[in-house]
Amino acid sequence: GSALASLRLALNAVLRLFAPFLPYVCDEVWSWHFAEKSGSRSVHLAPYPSKSEFEALKKSQDPSCFELAAACRRKVNQRKTEEQKSVACEVEFL
């Protein structure tokens, strides 16, 4: 869920940044997902990305989250290696 939210936020900002250079492409992609949710029917009517849009992300981040996720991933990889499983093998229980 958080990965998708991050991708949406990034795509939203990138579309607004690239709109002056790729107007038709950005407007088409904007219409697929962001037009209805943002209330701007065109990317060219949407406000330019601002620093304040991303400041809330900084405040909500817990610095230990990355380390915890990395430690979990290391354990999963270690266990797969011990059991001689492929990296692509699904994890049924964690």
Residue frames as a rotation matrix with the C-alpha (Angstrom) as fourth column:
GLY 1
0.557 0.830 0.000 0.00
0.830 -0.557 0.000 0.00
0.000 0.000 -1.000 0.00
SER 2
0.547 -0.390 -0.741 2.69
0.106 -0.846 0.523 2.49
-0.831 -0.365 -0.421 0.91
ALA 3
-0.572 -0.753 0.324 4.66
0.400 0.089 0.912 1.62
-0.716 0.652 0.251 -2.23
LEU 4
-0.175 0.598 0.782 1.62
0.970 -0.031 0.241 2.38
0.168 0.801 -0.575 -4.39
ALA 5
0.794 0.451 -0.409 0.99
0.547 -0.823 0.155 5.62
-0.266 -0.347 -0.899 -2.53
SER 6
0.059 -0.872 -0.486 4.60
0.100 -0.480 0.872 6.64
-0.993 -0.101 0.059 -3.11
LEU 7
-0.666 -0.286 0.689 4.38
0.658 0.211 0.723 5.80
-0.352 0.935 0.048 -6.80
ARG 8
0.308 0.861 0.404 1.16
0.939 -0.344 0.016 7.80
0.153 0.374 -0.915 -7.17
LEU 9
0.719 -0.092 -0.689 2.70
0.274 -0.873 0.403 10.81
-0.639 -0.478 -0.603 -5.44
ALA 10
-0.341 -0.935 -0.095 5.81
0.161 -0.158 0.974 10.60
-0.926 0.317 0.204 -7.62
LEU 11
-0.504 0.205 0.839 3.85
0.861 0.198 0.469 10.16
-0.071 0.959 -0.276 -10.85
ASN 12
0.626 0.773 -0.107 1.57
0.772 -0.633 -0.054 13.06
-0.109 -0.049 -0.993 -9.93
ALA 13
0.494 -0.508 -0.705 4.56
0.004 -0.810 0.587 15.36
-0.869 -0.293 -0.398 -9.39
VAL 14
-0.561 -0.765 0.317 6.50
0.298 0.170 0.939 14.11
-0.772 0.621 0.133 -12.44
LEU 15
-0.070 0.618 0.783 3.50
0.997 0.064 0.039 14.62
-0.026 0.784 -0.620 -14.72
ARG 16
0.858 0.422 -0.293 3.14
0.444 -0.896 0.010 18.21
-0.258 -0.139 -0.956 -13.55
LEU 17
0.181 -0.882 -0.435 6.88
-0.084 -0.454 0.887 18.83
-0.980 -0.124 -0.156 -13.97
PHE 18
-0.690 -0.514 0.510 7.06
0.375 0.349 0.859 17.32
-0.619 0.784 -0.048 -17.48
ALA 19
0.268 0.941 0.208 3.77
0.703 -0.044 -0.710 18.80
-0.659 0.336 -0.673 -18.73
PRO 20
0.531 -0.060 -0.845 5.43
-0.384 -0.906 -0.177 21.83
-0.755 0.418 -0.505 -20.39
PHE 21
-0.438 -0.834 -0.337 7.78
-0.741 0.122 0.660 19.54
-0.509 0.538 -0.671 -22.34
LEU 22
-0.978 0.201 -0.060 5.45
0.141 0.841 0.522 16.60
0.156 0.502 -0.851 -23.10
PRO 23
-0.706 0.694 0.142 2.05
-0.687 -0.623 -0.374 18.26
-0.171 -0.361 0.917 -23.07
TYR 24
0.076 0.816 -0.573 -0.07
-0.851 0.353 0.390 15.63
0.520 0.458 0.721 -24.82
VAL 25
-0.256 -0.252 -0.933 1.47
0.124 0.949 -0.290 12.59
0.959 -0.191 -0.212 -23.14
CYS 26
-0.978 -0.167 -0.122 1.26
0.144 -0.131 -0.981 14.10
0.148 -0.977 0.152 -19.65
ASP 27
-0.521 0.849 0.088 -2.31
-0.850 -0.506 -0.146 15.26
-0.080 -0.150 0.985 -20.18
GLU 28
0.099 0.542 -0.834 -3.37
-0.559 0.724 0.404 11.80
0.823 0.426 0.375 -21.35
VAL 29
-0.479 -0.345 -0.807 -1.77
0.408 0.727 -0.552 10.02
0.777 -0.594 -0.207 -18.38
TRP 30
-0.969 0.165 0.183 -3.22
-0.246 -0.602 -0.759 12.66
-0.015 -0.781 0.624 -16.04
SER 31
-0.230 0.962 -0.147 -6.71
-0.924 -0.168 0.345 11.95
0.307 0.215 0.927 -17.38
TRP 32
-0.164 0.122 -0.979 -6.39
-0.072 0.988 0.136 8.24
0.984 0.093 -0.153 -16.57
HIS 33
-0.137 -0.011 -0.990 -5.99
0.828 0.548 -0.121 8.68
0.544 -0.837 -0.066 -12.83
PHE 34
-0.695 -0.369 -0.617 -5.50
0.698 -0.552 -0.456 12.19
-0.173 -0.748 0.641 -11.49
ALA 35
-0.778 0.390 0.492 -8.10
0.011 -0.775 0.631 14.33
0.628 0.497 0.599 -13.27
GLU 36
0.232 0.962 -0.144 -11.07
0.154 0.110 0.982 13.14
0.960 -0.250 -0.122 -11.25
LYS 37
0.327 -0.136 -0.935 -9.25
0.910 0.311 0.273 12.88
0.253 -0.941 0.226 -7.92
SER 38
-0.644 -0.687 -0.336 -7.54
0.747 -0.659 -0.083 16.26
-0.165 -0.304 0.938 -8.16
GLY 39
0.321 0.831 -0.454 -10.45
0.562 -0.553 -0.615 18.21
-0.762 -0.058 -0.645 -9.60
SER 40
-0.101 -0.422 -0.901 -8.23
-0.599 -0.697 0.394 19.49
-0.794 0.580 -0.182 -12.43
ARG 41
0.800 0.511 0.315 -9.45
-0.086 0.617 -0.782 18.08
-0.594 0.599 0.538 -15.74
SER 42
0.786 -0.615 0.060 -6.04
0.133 0.074 -0.988 18.81
0.603 0.785 0.140 -17.30
VAL 43
0.302 -0.780 -0.548 -2.53
0.952 0.211 0.224 18.57
-0.059 -0.589 0.806 -15.94
HIS 44
-0.518 -0.519 0.680 -2.02
0.642 -0.761 -0.092 22.08
0.566 0.389 0.727 -17.33
LEU 45
0.224 0.669 0.709 -4.68
-0.187 -0.685 0.704 23.42
0.957 -0.290 -0.029 -14.96
ALA 46
0.753 -0.021 -0.657 -3.17
0.582 0.486 0.652 21.70
0.306 -0.874 0.379 -11.93
PRO 47
0.877 -0.468 0.111 -0.83
-0.471 -0.787 0.400 23.69
-0.099 -0.403 -0.910 -9.67
TYR 48
0.253 -0.889 -0.381 2.90
-0.410 0.258 -0.875 23.20
0.876 0.378 -0.299 -10.14
PRO 49
0.477 -0.086 -0.875 4.42
0.640 0.716 0.279 20.84
0.602 -0.693 0.396 -7.51
SER 50
0.465 -0.306 0.831 5.49
-0.543 -0.840 -0.005 22.61
0.699 -0.449 -0.557 -4.34
LYS 51
-0.593 -0.796 -0.124 7.88
-0.307 0.365 -0.879 21.75
0.745 -0.483 -0.461 -1.56
SER 52
-0.473 0.458 0.753 5.05
-0.871 -0.117 -0.476 21.70
-0.130 -0.881 0.454 0.97
GLU 53
0.532 0.690 -0.491 3.48
-0.765 0.640 0.072 18.66
0.364 0.337 0.868 -0.74
PHE 54
0.324 -0.519 -0.791 6.46
0.083 0.849 -0.522 16.58
0.942 0.103 0.318 0.28
GLU 55
-0.477 -0.548 0.687 7.23
-0.584 -0.387 -0.714 18.05
0.657 -0.742 -0.135 3.72
ALA 56
0.384 0.703 0.599 4.46
-0.923 0.282 0.261 16.03
0.015 -0.653 0.757 5.38
LEU 57
0.783 -0.151 -0.603 6.23
-0.057 0.948 -0.313 12.85
0.619 0.280 0.734 4.23
LYS 58
-0.240 -0.968 0.072 9.39
-0.091 -0.052 -0.995 13.83
0.967 -0.245 -0.075 6.06
LYS 59
-0.370 0.155 0.916 7.57
-0.884 -0.363 -0.296 14.40
0.286 -0.919 0.271 9.33
SER 60
0.614 0.746 0.260 5.73
-0.789 0.596 0.152 11.08
-0.042 -0.298 0.954 9.21
GLN 61
0.427 -0.505 -0.750 8.80
-0.235 0.739 -0.631 8.94
0.873 0.445 0.197 8.53
ASP 62
0.863 -0.267 0.429 10.20
-0.364 0.261 0.894 6.79
-0.351 -0.928 0.128 11.27
PRO 63
0.194 -0.873 -0.448 13.94
-0.971 -0.104 -0.216 6.36
0.142 0.477 -0.867 10.58
SER 64
-0.506 -0.420 0.753 13.92
-0.608 0.793 0.034 2.86
-0.611 -0.441 -0.657 12.07
CYS 65
0.560 0.813 0.158 11.36
-0.428 0.447 -0.786 1.60
-0.709 0.373 0.598 9.50
PHE 66
0.583 -0.392 -0.711 13.94
-0.731 0.129 -0.670 1.16
0.355 0.911 -0.211 6.76
GLU 67
-0.502 -0.844 0.188 16.31
-0.835 0.416 -0.361 -0.74
0.226 -0.338 -0.913 9.03
LEU 68
-0.226 0.521 0.823 13.51
-0.512 0.655 -0.556 -3.02
-0.829 -0.547 0.119 10.20
ALA 69
0.800 0.550 -0.241 12.43
-0.460 0.304 -0.835 -3.76
-0.386 0.778 0.495 6.62
ALA 70
0.253 -0.801 -0.543 16.02
-0.812 0.129 -0.569 -4.42
0.526 0.585 -0.618 5.57
ALA 71
-0.605 -0.461 0.650 16.56
-0.769 0.550 -0.326 -6.77
-0.208 -0.697 -0.687 8.52
CYS 72
0.257 0.782 0.568 13.40
-0.405 0.620 -0.672 -8.73
-0.878 -0.057 0.476 7.62
ARG 73
0.821 0.030 -0.570 14.53
-0.567 0.150 -0.810 -9.01
0.061 0.988 0.140 4.01
ARG 74
-0.221 -0.970 -0.105 17.96
-0.900 0.244 -0.361 -10.27
0.376 0.014 -0.927 5.10
LYS 75
-0.449 0.116 0.886 16.34
-0.599 0.697 -0.395 -12.95
-0.663 -0.708 -0.244 7.29
VAL 76
0.663 0.744 0.087 14.08
-0.380 0.434 -0.817 -14.08
-0.645 0.509 0.570 4.44
ASN 77
0.585 -0.514 -0.627 17.01
-0.697 0.075 -0.713 -14.31
0.413 0.854 -0.315 2.04
GLN 78
-0.466 -0.782 0.414 19.10
-0.883 0.379 -0.278 -16.14
0.060 -0.495 -0.867 4.64
ARG 79
-0.105 0.524 0.845 16.34
-0.460 0.728 -0.509 -18.70
-0.882 -0.442 0.164 5.20
LYS 80
0.857 0.400 -0.325 15.85
-0.445 0.259 -0.857 -19.23
-0.259 0.879 0.400 1.46
THR 81
0.131 -0.904 -0.406 19.57
-0.848 0.110 -0.519 -19.86
0.514 0.412 -0.752 1.11
GLU 82
-0.543 -0.318 0.777 19.58
-0.763 0.574 -0.298 -22.33
-0.352 -0.754 -0.554 4.00
GLU 83
0.121 0.713 0.690 16.67
-0.164 0.700 -0.695 -24.23
-0.979 -0.029 0.202 2.46
GLN 84
-0.793 -0.556 0.247 18.20
0.184 0.167 0.968 -23.98
-0.580 0.814 -0.030 -1.04
LYS 85
0.274 0.937 0.219 15.12
0.742 -0.061 -0.668 -22.17
-0.612 0.345 -0.711 -2.38
SER 86
-0.236 -0.252 0.939 15.01
0.877 -0.470 0.094 -19.82
0.418 0.846 0.332 -5.32
VAL 87
-0.950 -0.109 -0.293 14.95
0.221 -0.896 -0.384 -16.09
-0.221 -0.430 0.875 -4.66
ALA 88
-0.679 0.730 -0.073 11.63
-0.536 -0.426 0.729 -16.02
0.501 0.534 0.681 -6.55
CYS 89
-0.540 0.466 -0.701 10.12
0.559 0.821 0.115 -18.61
0.629 -0.330 -0.704 -4.19
GLU 90
0.123 0.684 0.719 7.10
-0.243 -0.682 0.690 -17.16
0.962 -0.260 0.082 -2.36
VAL 91
-0.932 -0.344 0.112 7.23
-0.154 0.099 -0.983 -16.75
0.327 -0.934 -0.146 1.40
GLU 92
-0.160 0.924 -0.346 4.23
0.333 0.381 0.863 -18.47
0.929 0.023 -0.368 2.98
PHE 93
0.807 0.364 -0.466 4.91
0.535 -0.115 0.837 -17.45
0.251 -0.924 -0.287 6.59
LEU 94
-0.044 -0.822 0.568 7.03
0.133 -0.569 -0.812 -14.72
0.990 0.040 0.135 8.10
